[in-house]
């Protein structure tokens, strides 16, 4: 069985909080510089992107506060799915910001304005890019430990923020040489990157909320069935239902066993299946196993009641 370690979650909380503060601060600085002095849409877009990514990290931070709570009488399977809701909320924020960036980029393209102090803006954007990429790499390493999708989204989003910051540096350098259209074009590219990541994220989170099982989930189902059928006393394993809940997988398995088995013998078989499956699938938190007598195959196809 697996659980999300409190020390790992606490470390990720700290990273998410640090990202929120740093990205929002750098984003506000870029927006103020772009609106008041530079008049650069790319700098404004990158600043808005930084602020948005900071709020995304804040949403993830809030979800992490709930994820580490144990299951209770109201939430029998824990609070893991709150991180999927957090991912969807973060994606909605990303969509809204990308719409505003597209709007500003369009007007800069049709009515270009001269960029003031482009190298100052480039320095600020470069610092934001360095901070974003560094924090993103740290989050990816942390995400490999707890396998949380909201943190993976946050990590990718933070690295994306660093990438768009470097694109902003490129746009400002080009603008300093008189290529004003580069400012608007980079704004469109930033909006496109935000939308692309947002669509992928909302699709994944939506699938989890409706308990869809695909990709590695299907493979894990076949593995559990194979492990079960290798245990002495199991005649067949037929029904395997799995669902991913946050960083863990929970499932149900139905096996056919000889009808003369005692309760203690059946318990030993179930324990062996769970042990083997958990050893091979580290994400498996809970596996409920029901049994039917193999002398009654007509019940085996559809009966999933626990006995």
C-alpha positions as CSV (number, residue, x, y, z in Angstrom):
1,X,0.0,0.0,0.0
2,X,1.2,3.5,-0.6
3,X,0.4,6.9,0.9
4,X,1.6,10.4,0.2
5,X,4.3,11.0,2.8
6,X,3.6,14.1,4.9
7,X,7.3,15.2,4.6
8,X,7.1,15.0,0.8
9,X,3.8,17.0,0.7
10,X,5.2,19.6,3.2
11,X,8.3,20.1,1.0
12,X,6.1,20.5,-2.1
13,X,3.9,23.0,-0.2
14,X,7.0,25.1,0.5
15,X,8.0,25.0,-3.2
16,X,4.5,26.0,-4.3
17,X,4.4,28.8,-1.8
18,X,7.8,30.1,-2.9
19,X,6.7,29.9,-6.5
20,X,3.6,31.8,-5.8
21,X,5.4,34.7,-4.2
22,X,8.3,34.9,-6.6
23,X,6.2,34.7,-9.8
24,X,3.5,37.1,-8.7
25,X,6.2,39.6,-7.7
26,X,8.1,39.3,-10.9
27,X,4.8,39.4,-12.9
28,X,3.6,42.6,-11.2
29,X,7.0,44.2,-11.9
30,X,6.9,43.3,-15.6
31,X,3.3,44.5,-16.0
32,X,4.0,47.8,-14.4
33,X,7.1,48.3,-16.5
34,X,5.3,47.3,-19.6
35,X,2.3,49.5,-19.0
36,X,4.0,52.6,-17.7
37,X,7.4,52.8,-19.4
38,X,8.2,50.2,-22.0
39,X,4.8,49.9,-23.7
40,X,5.8,46.3,-24.7
41,X,2.9,43.9,-25.2
42,X,5.3,40.9,-24.9
43,X,6.6,42.2,-21.5
44,X,3.0,42.8,-20.3
45,X,1.9,39.4,-21.6
46,X,4.8,37.7,-19.9
47,X,4.1,39.6,-16.7
48,X,0.4,38.5,-16.8
49,X,1.6,35.0,-17.5
50,X,3.9,35.1,-14.4
51,X,1.0,36.4,-12.3
52,X,-1.3,33.7,-13.6
53,X,1.3,31.0,-13.0
54,X,1.8,32.3,-9.5
55,X,-1.9,31.9,-8.9
56,X,-1.8,28.4,-10.4
57,X,0.9,27.6,-7.8
58,X,-1.2,29.1,-5.1
59,X,-4.2,26.9,-6.1
60,X,-1.9,23.9,-6.1
61,X,-0.6,24.9,-2.7
62,X,-4.2,25.1,-1.3
63,X,-5.0,21.6,-2.8
64,X,-1.9,20.2,-1.1
65,X,-3.2,21.3,2.2
66,X,-6.2,19.1,1.7
67,X,-4.5,16.1,0.0
68,X,-2.5,15.2,3.0
69,X,-5.6,14.8,5.1
70,X,-6.6,11.2,5.9
71,X,-9.9,9.7,4.8
72,X,-12.8,10.4,7.1
73,X,-16.5,9.6,7.6
74,X,-17.5,12.0,4.8
75,X,-14.7,11.4,2.3
76,X,-14.2,7.7,2.5
77,X,-11.5,7.6,-0.2
78,X,-9.6,10.7,1.0
79,X,-9.2,14.1,-0.5
80,X,-7.1,13.2,-3.5
81,X,-9.5,14.3,-6.1
82,X,-9.4,17.9,-4.8
83,X,-6.1,18.2,-6.7
84,X,-8.0,17.4,-10.0
85,X,-10.4,20.2,-9.2
86,X,-7.4,22.4,-8.5
87,X,-6.0,21.6,-11.9
88,X,-9.2,22.5,-13.6
89,X,-9.5,25.8,-11.6
90,X,-5.9,26.6,-12.6
91,X,-6.6,25.9,-16.2
92,X,-9.6,28.3,-16.3
93,X,-7.3,31.0,-15.0
94,X,-4.8,30.2,-17.7
95,X,-7.5,30.4,-20.4
96,X,-8.7,33.8,-19.2
97,X,-5.2,35.2,-19.2
98,X,-4.5,33.9,-22.7
99,X,-7.6,35.7,-24.0
100,X,-6.4,39.0,-22.6
101,X,-2.9,38.5,-24.1
102,X,-4.4,37.7,-27.5
103,X,-6.5,40.9,-27.3
104,X,-3.4,43.1,-26.4
105,X,-1.2,41.4,-29.0
106,X,-3.8,42.0,-31.8
107,X,-3.9,45.8,-31.1
108,X,-0.1,45.9,-31.0
109,X,0.1,44.2,-34.3
110,X,-2.4,46.5,-36.1
111,X,-1.3,49.7,-34.3
112,X,2.3,49.1,-33.2
113,X,3.8,51.3,-30.6
114,X,7.5,52.0,-30.1
115,X,9.1,50.1,-27.3
116,X,10.8,52.2,-24.7
117,X,13.9,51.0,-22.8
118,X,13.8,47.5,-24.3
119,X,17.0,46.3,-22.7
120,X,15.7,47.1,-19.2
121,X,12.6,45.0,-19.9
122,X,14.8,42.3,-21.3
123,X,16.9,42.2,-18.1
124,X,13.7,41.8,-16.0
125,X,12.3,39.2,-18.3
126,X,15.6,37.2,-18.2
127,X,15.6,37.2,-14.4
128,X,12.0,35.9,-14.5
129,X,13.0,33.2,-17.0
130,X,15.9,32.0,-14.9
131,X,13.7,31.9,-11.7
132,X,10.9,30.1,-13.6
133,X,13.1,27.4,-15.1
134,X,14.9,26.7,-11.9
135,X,11.7,26.4,-9.8
136,X,10.1,24.2,-12.6
137,X,13.0,21.7,-12.5
138,X,12.8,21.5,-8.7
139,X,9.0,20.8,-9.0
140,X,9.5,18.1,-11.6
141,X,12.0,16.3,-9.2
142,X,9.5,16.6,-6.4
143,X,6.6,15.5,-8.6
144,X,8.4,12.2,-9.4
145,X,8.2,11.4,-5.6
146,X,4.5,12.0,-5.0
147,X,3.1,11.5,-8.6
148,X,0.5,14.3,-8.2
149,X,-1.0,15.6,-11.5
150,X,-1.6,19.1,-10.2
151,X,2.0,19.4,-9.2
152,X,3.1,18.1,-12.6
153,X,0.9,20.7,-14.2
154,X,2.3,23.4,-12.0
155,X,5.9,22.3,-12.8
156,X,5.3,22.3,-16.6
157,X,3.5,25.6,-16.2
158,X,6.4,27.1,-14.3
159,X,8.9,25.9,-16.9
160,X,6.6,27.3,-19.6
161,X,6.7,30.6,-17.8
162,X,10.5,30.6,-17.9
163,X,10.5,29.7,-21.6
164,X,8.1,32.6,-22.4
165,X,10.2,34.9,-20.4
166,X,13.2,34.1,-22.6
167,X,11.0,34.6,-25.7
168,X,10.1,38.0,-24.3
169,X,13.8,38.8,-24.0
170,X,14.2,37.8,-27.7
171,X,11.2,40.0,-28.7
172,X,12.5,43.0,-26.8
173,X,16.0,42.7,-28.4
174,X,14.4,42.5,-31.9
175,X,12.2,45.5,-31.0
176,X,15.3,47.5,-30.1
177,X,16.4,47.1,-33.7
178,X,13.1,48.4,-35.0
179,X,11.2,45.1,-35.5
180,X,8.1,46.2,-33.7
181,X,6.0,43.3,-35.0
182,X,8.1,40.9,-33.0
183,X,6.5,42.2,-29.8
184,X,3.0,41.3,-30.9
185,X,4.1,37.9,-32.5
186,X,5.7,36.8,-29.2
187,X,2.5,37.8,-27.4
188,X,0.5,35.5,-29.7
189,X,3.1,32.7,-29.1
190,X,2.8,33.1,-25.3
191,X,-1.0,32.9,-25.5
192,X,-0.8,29.8,-27.7
193,X,1.5,28.0,-25.3
194,X,-0.8,28.8,-22.4
195,X,-3.8,27.4,-24.3
196,X,-2.0,24.3,-25.4
197,X,-0.9,23.3,-21.9
198,X,-4.4,24.3,-20.5
199,X,-6.2,22.0,-22.9
200,X,-4.0,19.0,-22.0
201,X,-4.4,19.7,-18.3
202,X,-8.1,20.0,-18.3
203,X,-8.5,16.9,-20.3
204,X,-6.4,14.8,-17.9
205,X,-8.1,16.2,-14.8
206,X,-11.6,15.6,-16.4
207,X,-10.8,12.0,-17.1
208,X,-9.7,11.4,-13.5
209,X,-12.8,13.0,-12.1
210,X,-15.0,10.6,-14.1
211,X,-12.8,7.6,-13.2
212,X,-11.6,7.0,-16.7
213,X,-9.0,4.2,-17.0
214,X,-6.6,4.4,-19.9
215,X,-2.8,4.3,-20.5
216,X,-0.9,2.9,-17.6
217,X,-4.1,2.2,-15.8
218,X,-5.1,-0.4,-18.3
219,X,-1.7,-1.9,-18.2
220,X,-1.9,-2.1,-14.4
221,X,-5.2,-3.9,-14.7
222,X,-3.6,-6.6,-16.9
223,X,-0.7,-6.9,-14.5
224,X,-2.9,-7.4,-11.4
225,X,-4.9,-10.1,-13.3
226,X,-1.7,-11.9,-14.2
227,X,-0.4,-11.7,-10.6
228,X,-3.7,-13.0,-9.2
229,X,-3.8,-16.0,-11.6
230,X,-0.3,-17.0,-10.5
231,X,-1.4,-17.4,-6.9
232,X,-2.1,-21.0,-5.9
233,X,-5.8,-21.6,-5.4
234,X,-7.0,-18.9,-7.9
235,X,-8.7,-20.6,-10.9
236,X,-9.2,-17.3,-12.8
237,X,-9.3,-13.5,-12.4
238,X,-11.9,-11.9,-14.4
239,X,-13.1,-8.5,-13.3
240,X,-10.5,-5.8,-12.6
241,X,-11.7,-2.2,-12.0
242,X,-9.1,0.5,-11.4
243,X,-9.3,4.2,-10.9
244,X,-6.6,6.8,-10.3
245,X,-7.3,9.1,-7.4
246,X,-4.7,11.8,-7.2
247,X,-1.3,10.2,-6.8
248,X,-2.6,6.7,-6.0
249,X,-4.6,3.9,-7.7
250,X,-7.5,2.1,-6.1
251,X,-9.2,-0.9,-7.5
252,X,-11.5,-4.0,-7.3
253,X,-10.7,-7.5,-8.4
254,X,-12.9,-10.6,-8.7
255,X,-11.4,-14.1,-8.6
256,X,-12.7,-17.6,-9.0
257,X,-11.6,-20.1,-6.3
258,X,-12.7,-23.6,-5.2
259,X,-15.9,-23.5,-3.3
260,X,-14.5,-25.6,-0.4
261,X,-12.0,-23.0,0.7
262,X,-12.2,-21.8,4.3
263,X,-12.3,-18.1,5.2
264,X,-8.7,-18.2,6.4
265,X,-7.5,-19.9,3.2
266,X,-9.4,-17.3,1.1
267,X,-7.9,-14.5,3.2
268,X,-4.4,-15.9,2.7
269,X,-5.0,-15.9,-1.1
270,X,-6.3,-12.3,-1.1
271,X,-3.3,-11.2,1.0
272,X,-0.9,-12.8,-1.4
273,X,-2.5,-11.1,-4.4
274,X,-2.4,-7.7,-2.7
275,X,1.2,-8.2,-1.6
276,X,2.4,-9.1,-5.1
277,X,0.5,-6.4,-6.8
278,X,1.7,-3.7,-4.3
279,X,5.3,-4.8,-4.8
280,X,5.1,-4.4,-8.5
281,X,2.8,-1.3,-8.7
282,X,4.0,1.3,-6.2
283,X,1.0,3.5,-6.8
284,X,-1.5,0.9,-5.7
285,X,-3.1,2.1,-2.4
286,X,-6.1,-0.1,-2.1
287,X,-7.2,-3.4,-3.8
288,X,-10.6,-4.9,-2.8
289,X,-10.8,-8.5,-3.8
290,X,-14.1,-10.4,-4.0
291,X,-14.4,-14.2,-4.6
292,X,-16.9,-16.5,-6.3
293,X,-16.8,-20.3,-6.4
294,X,-15.5,-21.7,-9.6
295,X,-18.2,-24.3,-9.6
296,X,-20.7,-21.5,-10.5
297,X,-19.2,-19.9,-13.6
298,X,-22.6,-18.3,-14.5
299,X,-22.1,-15.9,-11.6
300,X,-18.5,-15.1,-12.5
301,X,-19.2,-12.9,-15.5
302,X,-21.3,-10.3,-13.8
303,X,-21.3,-10.8,-10.1
304,X,-19.2,-8.2,-8.4
305,X,-20.6,-8.3,-4.9
306,X,-18.1,-8.7,-2.1
307,X,-18.3,-11.8,-0.1
